[in-house]
Amino acid sequence: MDQVRHVYRARFRPLGNPTTWPAYNGPRFVPNLFLRRVTKGRPRMTCFLNEMDTRIIRGPRRFRQCGTEGHSRSRCHQSRGASAGNKAQ
């Protein structure tokens, strides 16, 4: 805690009016737009995946109702046709 007090013991000088600042002659920094935080929508994943996280090791997704792999309920042709046939009878 003494270290923190020692750092902040010196007084900070206010910056003043920006119009009175000297002109900046250094490099111009351009922000990377891909690193910008998005305010709406689902947050992007920030961790890096390794070989344990890939689908090859875990295997492809399999839709449980029809048993075929690679699609979900909304994309299944068998469950759509079967449910339509049951409703008609």
N, C-alpha and C positions, 0 to 999 in steps of 0.2 A: 504494500500500500504506500510505503514511503517513496517508491519509485514513481508511482502515479502522481503523487503530490509534487515531486521534484520536477516532473515534466511540465505540469500545468502551473508551476510557480511563476514562470515568466508571463508577462502581460501580452495579450494579443492586440495588435494594432488594427483598427478598423480599416477596411479597404477603401472606403470613401465612394465618391461618385464615379461610375464607370467612364464617363466622358473625360475625366482627368487622368485616366490610366495611360501609361506610355504604349505606343504601338507595338504589337507582337510581331516579331520577325522570324519566328521559329517554324518548324514543320507543321503542316496542317494535318490534323487527325480526322480520318473518315471512319465513322462507326460501321461495324459489320452488321448488316440488317438481319442476317440469319440468327444472330445471337440475341436479338431483341425479344423481350418478353411479350407474349401475346396476351391481350387482356380478355378476349372472349374465346370460348371453345375449350376443348379438353387440353390440359397441359401436355407438352411434348415430353417424351422420355429423355432423361438426361444421363442415364447410365449406359455404359458400353456393354454390349452382350458378348459373351464368350461362347466357346463351343458347347457348353452345357445347356445354353439357352436356345439352341437352334431346333427347328422342327425335325431335322434329320434324325437326331438322337431320340427325341420324344415320339417320333412317328407322326404321320399326317392325321388331321382331324377326321373323325368318323361320325357320321350322323347316326344316332342310336336307333331311330325308328325303322329306317330301311337298311342300315348296315353298310352302306357304301361310304366311301371316303371323299373328302374334298368339298363338301357343300353343307348347307344348313337347312333348317326347316323351310325357309322362304324360297330356297332354290331347288327343293326336292320335287322331282316329277312324280314319283310313286305316291307320296303322301297326299299330294294335291289331287291326283286322279282318284285315289281310294276314298278320300273324304267326300269328293263330289258324287261318287257313285253311291255311297251310303246315304247321303241326304236325299237323293232322288227316290230311293225305295221306301 
